[in-house]
Amino acid sequence: MYPSELGSRYLAAESLLNIQAAYAGRGQSIALAALAGSRAFVEWNHYPAADIRDKETGAIAYYHAHSASERIKGEHGHFHLFVPSGGTRGRRSGYSHLAGISITARGEALRLFTTNRWVTGEDWLPASRLVRMVDSFGLATTGRLAPVARWLTAMTCIYSDSIGTLLEQRDAIMKAHARRHGMETALEDRSIHIITEVPVNVLERLLQIDAEFSARWADIKGEGDSPCEDFACC
């Protein structure tokens, strides 16, 4: 891992902790904040209704929940994250699904996952293209959802390797289905919903990043260099 990447993840971890602490201090959570002030949480509805859209990066996100029988244990709902698919030729929606993040009612992340094309109506892009967009993913907005957007950006940063792996595994699985039925059929196959997933423990991940950062900082101090020469984002 390049030092600047580690520095970026350390700052993302710090941002994530600050956001969650701020919500906890007000007796709230990411899950509650994602509802954007709605008093009711209606299954399948998008929150916010018009989604979170970053006009500069083109990134999009929304929060929702499936019926209770379709949720994993402890899940309150999940976020879907999208990036611009680029161009218009052969494109239907203008966006591609990067990852999903399931969370509890307390705002604790449970898992990361990828979905089949029909699930979100996305433009299907190969993992080789999407992986390059993970590290540069950025979602910003104004108003009450600004901290939620920063939290999603931070989660994508600290789990960029995991998301990249999920996308690569997604492609391998879909190629296997395509060999039997053709890719178009596979991408619209309603029996293929969640393609890849991995459980996450944010506290363990934050401790891991802190340990890696501290070890690298100790090396830098031993070399007598300024830490900001290596950690470009400091």
HELIX and SHEET records of a PDB file:
HELIX    1   1 PRO A    3  GLY A   25  1                                  23    
HELIX    2   2 ILE A   30  ALA A   34  1                                   5    
HELIX    3   3 ALA A   68  GLU A   70  5                                   3    
HELIX    4   4 ARG A  117  THR A  120  1                                   4    
HELIX    5   5 ALA A  127  VAL A  134  1                                   8    
HELIX    6   6 GLY A  143  LEU A  145  5                                   3    
HELIX    7   7 ALA A  146  ILE A  158  1                                  13    
HELIX    8   8 SER A  160  HIS A  181  1                                  22    
HELIX    9   9 MET A  183  LEU A  187  1                                   5    
HELIX   10  10 VAL A  202  GLU A  223  1                                  22    
HELIX   11  11 PRO A  227  ASP A  230  1                                   4    
SHEET    1   A 6 TYR A  47  ARG A  53  0                                        
SHEET    2   A 6 ILE A  60  HIS A  64 -1                                        
SHEET    3   A 6 GLY A  77  PRO A  84 -1                                        
SHEET    4   A 6 TYR A  95  ILE A 103 -1                                        
SHEET    5   A 6 ALA A 109  THR A 115 -1                                        
SHEET    6   A 6 ILE A 194  PRO A 199 -1                                        
END                                                                             
